[in-house]
Amino acid sequence: MNRLLQFSRLIDRINAGIGRFSIWLVLVVTLVSAANATSRYAFNLSSNALLEIQWYLFSAVFLFCSGYTLLRNEHVRIDLLSSRLTDRGRNWVDVVGLSLFLIPVAAMIVWMSWPHFVESWVHNEQSSNAGGLVRWPVRLLLPAGFALLGLQAISELIKRIAFLMGKGANPLASAADEEAGQ
């Protein structure tokens, strides 16, 4: 279990670093969007490349931050039932959900999206819009983002199993609970 927890911490560090970097992309998207709107309305100049880079960057933020969101336990939950469960019960629900749903779906999306990226790369696919961008970078975002999410799901599964075996802290405890020593 110690080696698995070390592997989990490595995945956590990777997703934390990528997540913190990706948060800065929100600023870049905002600046590009403002520049695009300013050029369009103030100077009557429009650029498909600027529009597409906004879409690419927004996609990167969404996909690269999904693993980071799972790491921070800030993803959407349906607390109608889980809020009534014990810590062990909530962790068991997560073990089942991660094992049966999230990990297989993330793996399937990586598997199914990779050939689309490769084809785009090989053919140097370009946007159909005049002045648009090359498409392979945005096609790479899908398998990369879901690979990061799948890895984080594996990390979360390891931490929950460690907790259930009595060999780790409760991964569902909030930061406030941890600071208070609960």
C-alpha positions in Angstrom: 0.0 0.0 0.0 2.9 2.4 0.7 4.1 2.2 -2.9 0.6 2.8 -4.2 0.3 5.8 -1.9 3.6 7.1 -3.3 2.3 6.7 -6.8 -0.9 8.5 -5.7 1.1 11.4 -4.4 3.0 11.6 -7.7 -0.2 11.8 -9.6 -1.5 14.4 -7.2 1.6 16.6 -7.7 1.3 16.3 -11.5 -2.4 17.3 -11.5 -1.8 20.0 -9.0 1.0 21.6 -11.1 -1.0 21.3 -14.3 -4.1 22.6 -12.6 -2.4 25.6 -11.1 -0.8 26.4 -14.5 -4.2 26.0 -16.3 -5.9 28.4 -13.9 -3.6 31.1 -15.5 -5.0 30.2 -18.9 -8.3 31.8 -17.7 -6.5 35.2 -17.6 -5.0 34.5 -21.1 -8.5 33.6 -22.4 -9.9 36.7 -20.9 -7.2 38.9 -22.5 -7.5 37.3 -25.9 -11.3 37.6 -25.7 -11.0 41.3 -24.8 -8.5 42.0 -27.6 -10.8 40.2 -30.0 -13.8 42.1 -29.0 -11.9 45.4 -29.0 -10.5 44.9 -32.4 -13.9 43.8 -33.8 -15.9 46.7 -32.3 -13.4 49.5 -32.2 -11.5 48.9 -35.4 -13.9 46.7 -37.4 -11.3 44.0 -37.6 -12.1 40.4 -37.0 -9.9 37.3 -36.7 -10.9 33.7 -36.9 -7.6 32.8 -35.4 -8.3 34.9 -32.3 -11.8 33.2 -32.0 -10.3 29.8 -32.3 -7.5 30.4 -29.9 -10.2 31.4 -27.3 -12.0 28.1 -27.9 -8.7 26.1 -27.7 -7.7 27.8 -24.5 -11.1 27.4 -22.9 -11.0 23.7 -23.8 -7.6 23.4 -22.3 -8.8 25.0 -19.0 -11.8 22.8 -18.8 -10.0 19.5 -19.7 -6.7 20.1 -17.8 -8.5 21.3 -14.6 -10.9 18.3 -14.4 -8.2 16.2 -12.7 -7.3 19.1 -10.5 -10.9 19.6 -9.5 -11.2 15.9 -8.6 -7.9 16.1 -6.6 -9.3 19.0 -4.6 -12.6 17.2 -4.1 -14.5 20.1 -5.6 -16.3 18.3 -8.3 -20.1 18.2 -8.5 -21.6 15.7 -6.1 -25.2 14.6 -5.5 -25.3 14.9 -1.7 -28.9 13.9 -1.2 -27.8 10.4 -0.1 -24.1 10.7 0.5 -24.5 13.4 3.1 -26.4 10.9 5.3 -23.6 8.3 5.1 -20.7 7.8 7.4 -17.2 8.6 6.2 -16.7 4.9 5.4 -19.9 4.8 3.5 -19.1 7.8 1.4 -15.7 6.4 0.6 -17.3 3.1 -0.4 -19.6 5.0 -2.8 -16.6 6.7 -4.3 -14.7 3.4 -4.7 -17.6 1.9 -6.6 -18.1 5.1 -8.7 -14.5 5.5 -9.5 -14.0 1.8 -10.3 -17.1 1.2 -12.3 -17.7 4.6 -14.0 -15.1 7.2 -14.0 -11.9 5.2 -14.7 -13.5 3.1 -17.4 -15.2 6.1 -19.1 -12.0 8.1 -19.0 -10.0 5.2 -20.4 -12.6 4.8 -23.2 -12.5 8.4 -24.1 -8.7 8.4 -24.3 -8.8 5.3 -26.4 -11.4 6.6 -28.8 -10.0 10.1 -29.1 -6.4 9.2 -29.7 -6.9 8.1 -33.3 -8.6 11.4 -34.1 -5.6 13.3 -32.8 -3.1 11.1 -34.7 -5.1 11.5 -38.0 -5.2 15.3 -37.5 -1.4 15.3 -36.7 -0.5 13.2 -39.8 -2.7 15.2 -42.2 -1.8 18.5 -40.5 -5.5 19.3 -40.3 -6.3 23.0 -40.6 -9.4 24.9 -39.7 -12.0 25.2 -42.4 -12.3 28.9 -41.4 -10.3 31.5 -43.3 -7.3 32.4 -41.2 -8.1 29.6 -38.7 -5.6 27.6 -36.8 -4.1 24.1 -37.1 -6.4 21.6 -35.4 -4.2 18.9 -34.0 -3.4 20.8 -30.7 -7.0 21.0 -29.8 -7.5 17.4 -30.8 -4.7 16.4 -28.4 -6.5 18.2 -25.5 -9.2 15.5 -25.3 -7.0 12.4 -24.7 -4.6 14.4 -22.6 -7.3 15.9 -20.4 -9.1 12.6 -19.9 -5.8 10.8 -19.2 -5.1 13.3 -16.4 -8.6 12.8 -15.1 -8.3 9.0 -15.3 -4.9 9.1 -13.5 -6.4 11.3 -10.8 -9.3 8.9 -10.4 -6.8 6.1 -9.9 -5.1 8.3 -7.3 -8.4 8.9 -5.5 -9.2 5.2 -5.6 -5.9 4.4 -4.0 -6.5 7.0 -1.2 -10.0 5.7 -0.5 -8.9 2.1 -0.3 -6.1 3.1 2.0 -8.6 4.9 4.2 -10.9 1.9 4.2 -8.0 -0.3 5.2 -7.0 2.0 8.0 -3.8 3.0 6.3 -4.5 6.6 5.3 -6.4 9.7 6.1 -10.0 10.3 5.0 -9.6 11.8 1.5 -13.1 13.3 1.7 -12.2 15.4 4.8 -12.3 19.1 3.9 -9.3 21.2 4.3 -11.0 23.0 7.2 -11.5 19.7 9.0 -7.8 18.8 8.5 -6.7 22.2 9.8 -8.9 21.8 12.8 -7.4 18.4 13.5 -10.6 16.4 13.1 
